């Protein structure tokens, strides 16, 4: 009997991330989002990314249009959430550690 196991990305909240790492959205509302953190991210933090980061790609998700104004700019989780809530008052931030995973570079 063959077993199929779905692999889920190891989120920043579970493993942390070093300053300079690229994080990728792995939640429903942040698909395709890529950002570079400018500060170390501790493990066991399910909430917002700490410190500043740069959005490298807004992805293809419900918030892409509004996030486009922050593309390639230094920002933080508070600014991102305020921008998102300007259009979607009940949404959680796309920059939370529990829905972001380290981007893994594939070996060629």
C-alpha positions in Angstrom: 0.0 0.0 0.0 1.4 3.4 -1.0 1.1 6.3 1.3 0.8 9.9 0.0 1.8 12.6 2.4 1.1 16.2 1.6 4.1 18.3 2.6 3.3 21.6 4.1 5.8 24.4 4.1 7.7 25.0 7.3 6.4 28.4 8.3 8.5 31.2 9.8 6.6 30.8 13.1 7.9 27.2 13.3 11.5 27.7 12.2 12.3 31.4 12.4 14.2 33.3 9.7 17.5 35.2 9.5 17.7 38.8 8.4 18.1 38.9 4.6 16.0 35.8 4.0 13.3 35.8 1.4 9.9 34.7 2.6 7.0 33.4 0.4 3.3 33.5 1.1 1.8 30.1 1.9 -1.7 31.2 3.0 -4.9 31.7 1.0 -4.6 35.5 1.0 -0.9 35.9 0.3 -0.2 33.5 -2.5 2.8 34.6 -4.5 3.8 37.3 -2.1 7.6 37.5 -1.7 9.4 39.6 0.8 12.9 40.1 2.2 13.1 40.5 6.0 15.6 43.0 7.3 15.6 41.7 10.8 15.9 38.2 12.3 12.5 36.5 12.9 12.1 34.5 16.0 10.4 31.1 16.1 7.1 30.6 18.0 5.7 33.9 16.8 2.5 33.4 14.9 1.8 37.1 14.6 3.2 39.9 12.4 6.7 39.8 11.0 8.9 41.9 13.3 10.8 44.9 12.0 11.1 46.1 8.5 11.0 44.2 5.2 10.9 44.8 1.5 8.1 43.4 -0.7 9.7 41.9 -3.8 6.6 40.5 -5.4 2.9 41.1 -4.5 1.9 37.8 -6.1 -1.5 36.9 -7.4 -4.0 37.2 -4.5 -6.9 39.3 -3.3 -4.5 42.0 -1.9 -2.1 42.2 -4.9 -3.5 45.5 -6.2 -3.3 47.3 -2.9 0.1 45.9 -2.1 1.5 47.1 -5.4 2.0 50.6 -3.9 4.6 49.1 -1.5 6.5 47.1 -4.0 10.3 47.4 -3.6 9.9 49.8 -0.7 10.9 49.3 2.9 7.8 48.7 5.0 6.5 46.9 8.1 3.6 44.7 9.1 1.7 47.5 10.6 1.8 49.6 7.4 0.8 46.6 5.3 -2.2 45.7 7.6 -3.4 49.3 7.6 -3.3 49.4 3.8 -5.1 46.1 3.5 -7.8 47.1 6.0 -8.5 50.2 4.0 -10.2 47.9 1.5 -11.0 44.8 3.6 -11.7 45.7 7.2 -11.8 42.2 8.6 -8.7 40.7 6.9 -5.7 39.6 8.8 -2.2 40.6 7.7 -0.5 38.9 4.8 2.7 39.5 6.7 2.1 37.1 9.6 4.8 34.5 10.4 2.3 31.7 10.4 1.5 32.1 6.7 5.0 32.9 5.4 7.6 30.3 4.7 11.3 30.5 3.8 11.9 30.5 0.1 14.1 27.5 -0.7 16.5 27.9 -3.6 16.4 24.9 -5.8 19.8 23.4 -6.8 20.5 23.4 -10.5 
